[in-house]
Amino acid sequence: MYQYQKTKTYLAQVPEDIKELAEEELKSLGAKETKLTYRGIYFKADKETLYRINYNARLIIRVLAPLISFDCHSDRYLYKTAFNNIRWEDFLKKDSSFFIIANVSNSKIKHSRYAAQRLKDAIADYFNKKFGKRPSVKKENSDIILNLFIRNNRAIISVDTSGGSLHKRGYRVESVEAPMSEVLAAAIIKLSGWRGEVPLYDPFCGSGTILCEAYMVITNTPAAFLREKFGFELLPDYDFNLWQKVKSESNKKIVEVEKGIIAGSDISESAVNAAKKNCSLIDENGRIKIEKKDFRDIKFEKKKIIITNPPYGIRLKTETPIENLYKEIGDFFKRELKGSAAFVYFGNRGLIKKIGLKPSFKKILYNGGLEGRLVKYDIF
Ligand SMILES: C[S@@+](CC[C@H](N)C(=O)[O-])C[C@H]1O[C@@H](n2cnc3c(N)ncnc32)[C@H](O)[C@@H]1O
């Protein structure tokens, strides 16, 4: 029996800054005994809950199922333990492919790449000895992703039950400059508390990440709806019928929404085309409205809430200095959003004061490795 089978304990990797939100989400999907750790949440779950979490969670990156953990003071011991203590054919075939993500800190083994190399050697030698042929290593689209974590000379070898980062929802086929992470967009929607009472608008929609995530939330579309395969399908105790049941129960909760409840625009034609293409993959009936527009020309006929991520880079295609652009954004909010609110994600927090409005809420949120701020403005 592997460790995850004995303990029913998994590790969800999550962005550090939204850990509490992700914990709430995990619990709402049935996770038990959650425990926060650096960039992660341990939780207990039965198989059905594991599948449900992988299919539905919007705020986690991946779920790891630990196979073994052991004290590990040398690369030789790592090699020997991996060679002797795991029946690798439980997870891999001799002609399949795998990839190892390793993370080593504060241990005798110093380098993550070297640790990954030794684990790879153990797997390759195991197969060569037993079957005369070995699986190959493949970075993109490998059949299985293994995770090796060594900290304070304690090693854990796990299977990535998500089969690659869950932020890859499958709808972003076209991108723009400075797109937002899907998990960040989902966290912003969650933090905004928006549940469709007022139509949502993104006047700087770029490739449409906020629009897509908002649409998935409001229609109850599972975050991994477009995902074709999951790592848990390669676990030795994978239950196909149970997975079909989880999938169909989740899909039954999907609801239709009226057209225009989510809308957005962007000044760039290529961004608008990208957003339309991306949104069409999840919104087959074209409920999300997207058009090409300068935000200065927007006039709202009805009350809206804005959730947006304006440009913050140096390479702005207009002549307007970025500071002036933010002053104009503030003026636009005052003019069009009376009695409502705007949630703005700033990639550059120096620009917050340029907007000329008093924030009613601020939170540090990272986009990739870059520190940004989510700021709420209530407009009276
Ligand atoms: C940081 S990007 C938004 C990225 C988006 N959240 C995504 O995930 O793809 C900012 C967007 O603002 C657009 N933009 C710049 N100036 C604009 C203006 N005056 N009116 C409307 N959109 C504008 C840019 O074309 C760009 O797509």
PDBQT file of the ligand as one rigid body, heavy atoms in Angstrom, charges set to zero:
ROOT
HETATM    1  C1  LIG A 401      -2.914  43.963 -18.406  1.00  0.00    +0.000 C 
HETATM    2  S1  LIG A 401      -3.832  43.760 -19.884  1.00  0.00    +0.000 S 
HETATM    3  C2  LIG A 401      -5.252  42.850 -19.374  1.00  0.00    +0.000 C 
HETATM    4  C3  LIG A 401      -4.959  41.376 -19.343  1.00  0.00    +0.000 C 
HETATM    5  C4  LIG A 401      -6.170  40.529 -19.050  1.00  0.00    +0.000 C 
HETATM    6  N1  LIG A 401      -6.590  40.578 -17.661  1.00  0.00    +0.000 N 
HETATM    7  C5  LIG A 401      -5.867  39.075 -19.441  1.00  0.00    +0.000 C 
HETATM    8  O1  LIG A 401      -5.818  38.206 -18.553  1.00  0.00    +0.000 OA
HETATM    9  O2  LIG A 401      -5.602  38.804 -20.616  1.00  0.00    +0.000 OA
HETATM   10  C6  LIG A 401      -4.483  45.368 -20.176  1.00  0.00    +0.000 C 
HETATM   11  C7  LIG A 401      -5.309  45.526 -21.436  1.00  0.00    +0.000 C 
HETATM   12  O3  LIG A 401      -5.761  46.882 -21.512  1.00  0.00    +0.000 OA
HETATM   13  C8  LIG A 401      -5.914  47.218 -22.897  1.00  0.00    +0.000 C 
HETATM   14  N2  LIG A 401      -5.981  48.693 -23.033  1.00  0.00    +0.000 N 
HETATM   15  C9  LIG A 401      -4.957  49.592 -23.011  1.00  0.00    +0.000 A 
HETATM   16  N3  LIG A 401      -5.444  50.861 -23.154  1.00  0.00    +0.000 NA
HETATM   17  C10 LIG A 401      -6.789  50.749 -23.265  1.00  0.00    +0.000 A 
HETATM   18  C11 LIG A 401      -7.859  51.682 -23.425  1.00  0.00    +0.000 A 
HETATM   19  N4  LIG A 401      -7.602  52.997 -23.522  1.00  0.00    +0.000 N 
HETATM   20  N5  LIG A 401      -9.133  51.227 -23.464  1.00  0.00    +0.000 NA
HETATM   21  C12 LIG A 401      -9.395  49.893 -23.369  1.00  0.00    +0.000 A 
HETATM   22  N6  LIG A 401      -8.421  48.943 -23.248  1.00  0.00    +0.000 NA
HETATM   23  C13 LIG A 401      -7.150  49.380 -23.189  1.00  0.00    +0.000 A 
HETATM   24  C14 LIG A 401      -4.720  46.552 -23.559  1.00  0.00    +0.000 C 
HETATM   25  O4  LIG A 401      -4.974  46.330 -24.932  1.00  0.00    +0.000 OA
HETATM   26  C15 LIG A 401      -4.580  45.244 -22.742  1.00  0.00    +0.000 C 
HETATM   27  O5  LIG A 401      -5.204  44.172 -23.402  1.00  0.00    +0.000 OA
ENDROOT
TORSDOF 0
